[in-house]
Amino acid sequence: MIKTKKYFAFLEKGWGAGRGKTSFPAKRGFSPPRDTIDPCREQSQEKMATLNPYANWRQNLTVVWISQFLAMIGFGCCMPFIPLLLRENLHVDSEKIRGLYVSLYYLAGMSSLCVANVVWGILADRFGRKIMLLRASYAAALFYPLLSLAPNFWILVLIRFICSFFSGTVVPAQTLLVSTTPPEKHGFVLGAISTSIWSGNMAGYLAGGLIVEYAGFKTAFFTCGVIYLISGILVHVFVKENFDYSPEKKEKVKFSFKYLSSPTILWLLVMFLIMGVARRIEQPFIAMQVELVHPQRAAFFTGIISAAAALGGVLSGVAVGWICDRCNPQKLITPILISSAAFTLAQAYSVNIEMLTVSRFLTYFAAGGLQPVLQIILAKTTSPELRGTFFGWSGGINTAGGIVCSFISGSLALMAGVRSIFVAGAILFLLIFPPYFLFARKESKQRKAQ
C-alpha cells in the first residue's frame, strides 16, 4: 500500500520527476494530468497546425477580397478610357486609326502578360503564392501612373508592355486562395473573388468616369497607382500563407511539359484560349461604341455602362460560386455560352444608350461565370502541388486569346467598323462548344476507367 501511494505521488509531480527522464506505460482507464503530456509531442502538434495550408483560409479570403476590390477600382479608373486618352492627350482623331492604335496598345499588354503569367505561376509553386501577389500589386502601383505621362503613342505602348509583365493581380490572387482553401470550398472562394473583381470594376468605372470628366486623365491614373499600393499593403500585413519552402518541396513541384499532354488538360486550355478572345475582343472598343450610340458626354456614359457590366459580373460570381459547390460545374457551360452570344449580339445592334447598357449588363451576367467555372474544373483536374503552375498556364493561354483578339479586332475596326467587333464576339462564344464537347467526352472516359 505504501509503495502504491508513493507511485501515484510520483506521477502527480510529472513524468521524469525522478532520476533521469523515466517514462511509464499508460494503464487502461488511466489518463495522466494535462501538464504531464510529453512536451515534444505538443511541439509536434503545434508544428503540424502551423503547416496546415487551410488554417487561415477565411482571413485570407476576406483580406484578398478587399485587396482585389481596391485593385479593380484602381484598374477601372484608367483602363476603359485609353481610346479617349489617345484622342484628347495624344491627338489621334481618326476613328479607324484610333481603333488600330487601341488594338496595338492592348496587344503589347496581352503579349507581355501572356508570358508573365506562365513564368510567375511556375515561380509561385517554388517560392510561394503570396509574394507573387505582392509583386503584382506594387508593380501596378508604380507603372500605371506613368501611362498618363507618356509623350507619344509608342512610349505609351512601351510602358504598358513593362507594366503588364510585372503586374496582373487576378491570377496570383486566385492561385493564393485556391491553394489556402479546402477543396470543398473552391467554388465559393472563386465565386467570391469574382464578385470582388467585378464590384471593384463597377466602382472603378464610376469613379474613373467622374475623375476623367472633372479632373482629367492624369489624376485618374495617379489615383489608380495609390489604390494599388493600398491593396498591396493589406496583403503584405494580413494574409497568412503556410508555404513549405523546403528543398524537398521544390524538387517535388518541378514542372514538366508532359503534364500538358493529357487530352482533358489540352481541351480545357483550348477553352481558356477561345474564352480569352471572346471576352476581350470588344472590351477596348466600348468607349467607341458609346460614341456611336450617344456622342455627348462619352466618357461619363462609358463609366456608367462599364459599371452596369461589372454589376452583372458581381451577380454572376455570387450565383456561380453557390451553384458550383452544390452540383457539377460542367452543367453551367451550355447556358452560359448561349446567353453570352445572344447578349453580345444585342450590343452590336444597340440603337440607344439604354439598350446598350441593358445588353452589356446581361452579357457580363452570363459570361462573368465562365472563367470561375473553368477554373473550378481545372482545380479538380490538377495536382495541388502544381496548382500555381496550371493556373499560370491557364492565365497565360487566356491572355494569349487577348493577343489573338488584338489582331482580329484591329482588322475588323479598320475594315468594317466597331459594330462588327461585337458580332465577332458573339460568334466566338459559340466556338467554345466543340472543345467543350471533346473535353467532356475525354473526362467521362477517364472517370469510367477509374
C-alpha positions as CSV (number, residue, x, y, z in Angstrom):
1,M,0.0,0.0,0.0
2,I,2.8,2.4,0.9
3,K,4.6,1.6,-2.4
4,T,1.4,2.3,-4.4
5,K,0.9,5.7,-2.7
6,K,4.5,6.7,-3.5
7,Y,3.9,5.6,-7.1
8,F,0.9,7.9,-7.6
9,A,2.6,10.7,-5.7
10,F,5.5,10.4,-8.2
11,L,3.0,10.6,-11.1
12,E,1.4,13.8,-9.8
13,K,4.8,15.5,-9.9
14,G,5.1,14.8,-13.7
15,W,6.8,12.4,-15.9
16,G,10.6,12.4,-15.4
17,A,10.3,13.9,-11.9
18,G,12.6,11.2,-10.5
19,R,16.1,10.3,-11.6
20,G,16.7,10.8,-15.3
21,K,13.7,11.0,-17.7
22,T,11.9,7.8,-16.8
23,S,8.6,7.3,-18.5
24,F,5.9,4.7,-17.6
25,P,3.5,2.9,-19.8
26,A,-0.1,4.2,-19.7
27,K,-2.6,1.9,-18.0
28,R,-6.1,1.2,-19.3
29,G,-8.6,3.6,-17.8
30,F,-5.9,6.0,-16.6
31,S,-5.5,9.5,-18.1
32,P,-2.5,11.5,-16.8
33,P,-2.9,15.2,-16.0
34,R,-2.6,17.7,-18.8
35,D,0.8,19.0,-17.5
36,T,2.2,15.5,-17.8
37,I,1.9,15.3,-21.6
38,D,5.2,14.9,-23.4
39,P,6.4,18.5,-24.5
40,C,8.0,17.1,-27.6
41,R,4.5,15.8,-28.7
42,E,3.0,19.2,-28.0
43,Q,5.6,20.9,-30.2
44,S,5.0,18.4,-32.9
45,Q,1.2,19.1,-32.9
46,E,1.9,22.9,-33.0
47,K,4.2,22.5,-36.0
48,M,1.6,20.4,-37.8
49,A,-1.0,23.1,-37.1
50,T,1.4,25.7,-38.5
51,L,2.0,23.8,-41.7
52,N,-1.8,23.3,-42.3
53,P,-2.3,25.2,-45.5
54,Y,-6.0,25.8,-44.8
55,A,-5.6,27.2,-41.2
56,N,-6.2,30.9,-42.2
57,W,-8.5,30.5,-45.3
58,R,-11.3,32.7,-44.0
59,Q,-9.0,35.5,-43.0
60,N,-7.1,35.2,-46.3
61,L,-10.4,35.3,-48.3
62,T,-11.6,38.4,-46.5
63,V,-8.3,40.3,-47.0
64,V,-7.8,39.2,-50.6
65,W,-11.4,40.1,-51.4
66,I,-10.9,43.6,-50.1
67,S,-7.5,43.8,-51.8
68,Q,-8.8,42.8,-55.2
69,F,-11.8,45.1,-54.8
70,L,-9.4,48.0,-54.3
71,A,-7.1,46.8,-57.2
72,M,-10.0,46.7,-59.6
73,I,-11.2,50.1,-58.5
74,G,-7.7,51.4,-59.5
75,F,-7.8,49.5,-62.8
76,G,-11.3,50.8,-63.6
77,C,-10.2,54.4,-63.0
78,C,-7.9,54.4,-66.1
79,M,-8.1,51.4,-68.5
80,P,-11.5,51.9,-70.1
81,F,-10.5,55.4,-71.1
82,I,-7.5,54.7,-73.2
83,P,-9.3,55.4,-76.5
84,L,-10.3,58.8,-75.1
85,L,-6.8,59.4,-73.8
86,L,-5.5,58.8,-77.4
87,R,-7.9,61.4,-78.7
88,E,-7.6,64.1,-76.0
89,N,-4.0,63.9,-75.0
90,L,-2.2,62.4,-78.0
91,H,-4.5,63.9,-80.6
92,V,-5.4,60.8,-82.6
93,D,-8.7,61.9,-84.1
94,S,-9.5,59.3,-86.8
95,E,-11.8,56.6,-85.6
96,K,-10.2,53.9,-87.8
97,I,-6.6,54.9,-86.9
98,R,-7.6,55.2,-83.2
99,G,-9.1,51.7,-83.4
100,L,-5.8,50.3,-84.8
101,Y,-3.8,52.1,-82.0
102,V,-6.1,50.7,-79.3
103,S,-5.5,47.2,-80.7
104,L,-1.7,47.7,-80.7
105,Y,-1.8,49.1,-77.2
106,Y,-3.7,46.0,-75.9
107,L,-1.6,43.7,-78.0
108,A,1.5,45.0,-76.1
109,G,-0.1,44.4,-72.8
110,M,-1.5,41.0,-73.6
111,S,1.7,39.6,-75.1
112,S,3.7,40.6,-72.1
113,L,1.1,39.3,-69.6
114,C,0.8,36.0,-71.6
115,V,4.5,35.2,-70.9
116,A,4.4,36.6,-67.4
117,N,1.5,34.5,-66.2
118,V,3.3,31.3,-67.0
119,V,6.7,32.5,-65.5
120,W,5.1,33.8,-62.3
121,G,2.9,30.7,-62.0
122,I,5.9,28.3,-62.0
123,L,7.8,30.6,-59.6
124,A,4.7,30.7,-57.3
125,D,4.8,26.9,-56.8
126,R,8.5,27.1,-55.8
127,F,8.7,30.3,-53.7
128,G,5.1,31.0,-52.5
129,R,1.9,32.5,-53.8
130,K,1.7,35.5,-51.5
131,I,4.9,37.0,-52.8
132,M,3.6,36.8,-56.3
133,L,0.5,38.8,-55.4
134,L,2.7,41.4,-53.6
135,R,4.9,41.7,-56.7
136,A,1.9,42.4,-58.9
137,S,0.3,44.9,-56.6
138,Y,3.4,47.0,-56.0
139,A,4.4,46.9,-59.7
140,A,1.0,48.2,-60.7
141,A,1.2,51.0,-58.2
142,L,4.5,52.1,-59.8
143,F,3.7,51.7,-63.6
144,Y,0.1,52.7,-64.1
145,P,0.6,56.4,-63.1
146,L,3.4,56.5,-65.7
147,L,1.0,55.8,-68.5
148,S,-0.5,59.3,-68.2
149,L,2.9,60.9,-68.6
150,A,3.7,59.2,-72.0
151,P,4.5,62.0,-74.5
152,N,3.5,59.9,-77.6
153,F,1.8,56.6,-78.5
154,W,5.0,54.4,-78.7
155,I,6.2,55.4,-75.2
156,L,2.6,54.6,-74.0
157,V,2.9,51.1,-75.6
158,L,6.4,50.5,-74.0
159,I,5.2,51.4,-70.5
160,R,2.1,49.2,-71.0
161,F,4.4,46.3,-72.0
162,I,6.6,46.6,-68.9
163,C,3.6,47.2,-66.6
164,S,1.8,44.1,-67.9
165,F,4.8,41.8,-67.3
166,F,5.2,42.8,-63.6
167,S,1.6,43.5,-62.7
168,G,-1.6,41.5,-63.1
169,T,-3.1,40.6,-59.7
170,V,-6.1,38.5,-60.6
171,V,-4.4,35.1,-61.3
172,P,-2.0,35.4,-58.3
173,A,-5.0,36.2,-56.0
174,Q,-7.0,33.2,-57.4
175,T,-4.0,30.9,-57.0
176,L,-3.3,32.0,-53.5
177,L,-6.9,31.5,-52.4
178,V,-7.3,28.1,-54.1
179,S,-4.0,26.9,-52.5
180,T,-5.0,28.0,-49.0
181,T,-8.7,26.9,-49.1
182,P,-10.2,23.4,-48.5
183,P,-11.2,21.7,-51.8
184,E,-14.9,21.6,-51.0
185,K,-14.8,25.5,-50.8
186,H,-13.1,26.2,-54.1
187,G,-16.4,27.1,-55.8
188,F,-17.2,29.5,-53.0
189,V,-13.9,31.3,-52.9
190,L,-13.6,31.6,-56.7
191,G,-17.1,32.9,-56.9
192,A,-16.3,35.4,-54.1
193,I,-13.2,36.7,-55.7
194,S,-15.1,37.1,-58.9
195,T,-17.6,39.3,-57.1
196,S,-14.7,41.4,-55.7
197,I,-13.2,41.8,-59.2
198,W,-16.5,42.8,-60.8
199,S,-17.7,45.0,-57.9
200,G,-14.3,46.8,-57.9
201,N,-14.6,47.3,-61.7
202,M,-18.1,48.7,-61.2
203,A,-16.9,51.2,-58.6
204,G,-13.7,52.0,-60.5
205,Y,-15.6,52.7,-63.8
206,L,-18.0,55.0,-62.0
207,A,-15.1,56.8,-60.2
208,G,-13.0,56.9,-63.3
209,G,-15.7,58.4,-65.4
210,L,-16.2,61.1,-62.8
211,I,-12.5,61.8,-62.3
212,V,-11.8,62.0,-66.0
213,E,-14.8,64.2,-66.5
214,Y,-13.9,66.7,-63.8
215,A,-10.2,66.3,-63.0
216,G,-8.5,64.9,-66.2
217,F,-6.7,61.7,-67.2
218,K,-3.5,62.3,-65.1
219,T,-5.5,62.4,-61.8
220,A,-7.3,59.2,-62.7
221,F,-4.1,57.3,-63.5
222,F,-2.3,58.5,-60.3
223,T,-5.4,57.6,-58.3
224,C,-5.1,54.1,-59.8
225,G,-1.5,53.8,-58.5
226,V,-2.3,54.9,-55.0
227,I,-5.2,52.4,-54.7
228,Y,-2.9,49.5,-55.9
229,L,-0.4,50.5,-53.3
230,I,-3.0,50.3,-50.5
231,S,-4.2,46.9,-51.8
232,G,-0.6,45.5,-51.7
233,I,0.0,46.7,-48.2
234,L,-3.2,45.0,-47.0
235,V,-2.0,41.6,-48.4
236,H,1.5,42.2,-47.1
237,V,0.3,42.7,-43.5
238,F,-2.7,40.5,-43.1
239,V,-2.5,37.5,-45.4
240,K,-1.0,34.3,-43.9
241,E,0.4,31.6,-46.1
242,N,1.8,28.4,-44.6
243,F,4.0,27.7,-47.6
244,D,6.6,24.9,-47.5
245,Y,9.9,26.3,-48.6
246,S,12.0,23.1,-48.1
247,P,14.3,21.8,-50.9
248,E,12.3,18.6,-51.0
249,K,9.1,20.6,-51.8
250,K,10.9,22.5,-54.6
251,E,12.1,19.2,-56.1
252,K,8.5,17.8,-55.9
253,V,6.9,20.7,-57.8
254,K,9.3,20.8,-60.8
255,F,7.2,21.3,-63.9
256,S,7.3,19.0,-67.0
257,F,5.5,19.6,-70.2
258,K,4.3,16.0,-70.1
259,Y,1.6,17.3,-67.6
260,L,0.1,19.2,-70.5
261,S,-0.2,16.1,-72.7
262,S,-3.4,14.9,-71.1
263,P,-6.3,15.3,-73.5
264,T,-8.5,16.7,-70.8
265,I,-6.0,19.4,-69.9
266,L,-5.4,20.2,-73.6
267,W,-9.0,20.7,-74.4
268,L,-9.5,22.7,-71.2
269,L,-6.7,25.1,-72.2
270,V,-8.2,25.4,-75.7
271,M,-11.4,26.6,-74.0
272,F,-9.4,29.1,-72.0
273,L,-7.9,30.4,-75.2
274,I,-11.2,30.9,-77.1
275,M,-12.7,32.4,-73.9
276,G,-9.8,34.9,-73.8
277,V,-10.6,36.0,-77.4
278,A,-14.4,36.1,-76.9
279,R,-14.4,38.1,-73.6
280,R,-11.8,40.6,-74.6
281,I,-12.4,41.3,-78.3
282,E,-14.9,44.1,-77.7
283,Q,-13.6,45.5,-74.3
284,P,-11.2,48.1,-75.7
285,F,-14.0,49.5,-78.0
286,I,-16.8,50.1,-75.6
287,A,-16.0,53.8,-75.4
288,M,-16.1,54.0,-79.2
289,Q,-19.4,52.1,-79.3
290,V,-20.8,54.6,-76.8
291,E,-19.6,57.5,-79.1
292,L,-21.6,55.9,-81.9
293,V,-24.8,55.5,-79.9
294,H,-24.6,58.6,-77.8
295,P,-21.8,61.1,-78.8
296,Q,-22.5,63.6,-76.0
297,R,-20.5,63.0,-72.7
298,A,-19.0,59.8,-73.9
299,A,-16.5,59.4,-71.0
300,F,-19.3,59.7,-68.4
301,F,-21.6,57.2,-70.2
302,T,-18.7,54.8,-70.8
303,G,-18.2,54.7,-67.0
304,I,-22.0,54.1,-66.4
305,I,-22.1,51.3,-68.9
306,S,-18.9,49.7,-67.6
307,A,-20.3,49.8,-64.1
308,A,-23.5,48.1,-65.3
309,A,-21.4,45.4,-66.8
310,A,-19.5,45.0,-63.6
311,L,-22.7,44.7,-61.6
312,G,-23.7,41.8,-63.9
313,G,-20.3,40.2,-63.2
314,V,-20.9,40.6,-59.4
315,L,-24.2,38.9,-59.5
316,S,-22.8,36.2,-61.8
317,G,-20.0,35.4,-59.3
318,V,-22.4,35.0,-56.4
319,A,-24.6,32.7,-58.4
320,V,-21.8,30.6,-59.9
321,G,-20.0,30.2,-56.6
322,W,-23.1,29.0,-54.9
323,I,-24.1,26.6,-57.6
324,C,-20.7,25.0,-58.3
325,D,-20.3,23.9,-54.6
326,R,-23.6,22.0,-55.0
327,C,-23.5,20.4,-58.4
328,N,-21.3,19.6,-61.3
329,P,-19.9,22.9,-62.8
330,Q,-19.9,21.4,-66.3
331,K,-23.8,21.7,-66.3
332,L,-23.5,25.5,-66.4
333,I,-21.3,25.8,-69.5
334,T,-24.0,25.4,-72.2
335,P,-26.5,28.0,-70.8
336,I,-23.6,30.4,-70.2
337,L,-22.3,30.2,-73.8
338,I,-25.7,30.5,-75.5
339,S,-26.8,33.5,-73.4
340,S,-23.4,35.2,-73.7
341,A,-23.5,35.0,-77.5
342,A,-27.1,36.3,-77.7
343,F,-26.5,39.4,-75.4
344,T,-23.2,40.3,-77.2
345,L,-25.0,40.3,-80.5
346,A,-27.6,42.7,-78.9
347,Q,-24.8,45.1,-78.0
348,A,-23.7,45.1,-81.7
349,Y,-27.2,46.3,-82.8
350,S,-27.9,48.7,-80.0
351,V,-29.6,51.9,-81.2
352,N,-29.6,53.9,-78.0
353,I,-27.7,54.2,-74.7
354,E,-30.4,52.3,-72.7
355,M,-30.3,49.3,-75.0
356,L,-26.5,49.2,-74.9
357,T,-26.5,49.4,-71.1
358,V,-29.0,46.6,-70.6
359,S,-27.4,44.3,-73.1
360,R,-24.0,44.8,-71.7
361,F,-25.2,44.1,-68.2
362,L,-26.8,40.8,-69.4
363,T,-23.7,39.9,-71.3
364,Y,-21.5,40.1,-68.3
365,F,-24.1,38.4,-66.1
366,A,-23.8,35.4,-68.4
367,A,-20.2,35.5,-69.4
368,G,-18.9,36.5,-66.0
369,G,-19.4,33.0,-64.7
370,L,-17.5,31.2,-67.5
371,Q,-14.0,31.8,-66.1
372,P,-14.8,30.7,-62.5
373,V,-16.5,27.5,-63.8
374,L,-13.4,26.6,-66.0
375,Q,-11.1,27.3,-63.1
376,I,-13.1,25.1,-60.7
377,I,-12.9,22.3,-63.3
378,L,-9.1,22.9,-63.7
379,A,-8.6,22.8,-59.9
380,K,-10.5,19.5,-59.7
381,T,-8.4,18.0,-62.6
382,T,-4.8,19.0,-61.5
383,S,-2.5,18.3,-58.6
384,P,-2.5,20.7,-55.6
385,E,1.3,21.0,-55.6
386,L,1.3,22.3,-59.2
387,R,-1.8,24.4,-58.9
388,G,0.1,27.7,-59.3
389,T,1.7,26.4,-62.5
390,F,-1.5,25.3,-64.1
391,F,-3.3,28.5,-63.1
392,G,-0.4,30.3,-64.6
393,W,-0.7,28.3,-67.8
394,S,-4.5,28.9,-67.9
395,G,-3.9,32.6,-67.3
396,G,-1.2,32.7,-70.0
397,I,-3.4,30.9,-72.5
398,N,-6.3,33.1,-71.6
399,T,-4.1,36.2,-72.2
400,A,-2.9,34.7,-75.5
401,G,-6.5,34.9,-76.5
402,G,-6.2,38.6,-75.9
403,I,-3.2,38.7,-78.3
404,V,-5.3,36.9,-81.0
405,C,-8.2,39.2,-80.5
406,S,-6.0,42.3,-80.9
407,F,-5.2,41.2,-84.5
408,I,-8.8,40.3,-85.2
409,S,-10.4,43.4,-83.6
410,G,-7.9,45.8,-85.2
411,S,-8.5,44.4,-88.6
412,L,-12.3,44.5,-88.1
413,A,-12.2,48.0,-86.8
414,L,-10.2,49.2,-89.8
415,M,-12.3,47.4,-92.5
416,A,-15.9,47.1,-91.1
417,G,-16.2,49.5,-88.1
418,V,-16.7,49.0,-84.4
419,R,-20.1,47.2,-84.5
420,S,-18.6,44.2,-86.4
421,I,-16.3,43.5,-83.4
422,F,-19.3,42.8,-81.2
423,V,-20.7,40.4,-83.9
424,A,-17.4,38.6,-83.9
425,G,-17.5,38.3,-80.1
426,A,-20.9,36.5,-80.3
427,I,-19.6,34.0,-82.8
428,L,-16.6,33.3,-80.7
429,F,-18.6,32.3,-77.6
430,L,-20.3,29.6,-79.8
431,L,-17.0,28.3,-80.9
432,I,-16.2,27.2,-77.4
433,F,-18.7,24.3,-77.8
434,P,-16.5,22.0,-79.9
435,P,-13.6,21.8,-77.4
436,Y,-16.1,21.6,-74.6
437,F,-17.8,18.5,-76.0
438,L,-14.4,16.9,-76.7
439,F,-13.2,17.7,-73.1
440,A,-16.4,16.3,-71.6
441,R,-16.1,13.0,-73.6
442,K,-12.4,12.5,-72.6
443,E,-13.2,13.3,-69.0
444,S,-16.1,10.9,-68.9
445,K,-13.9,8.1,-70.3
446,Q,-11.2,8.8,-67.7
447,R,-13.8,8.7,-64.9
448,K,-15.3,5.4,-66.1
449,A,-11.8,3.9,-66.4
450,Q,-11.0,4.9,-62.8
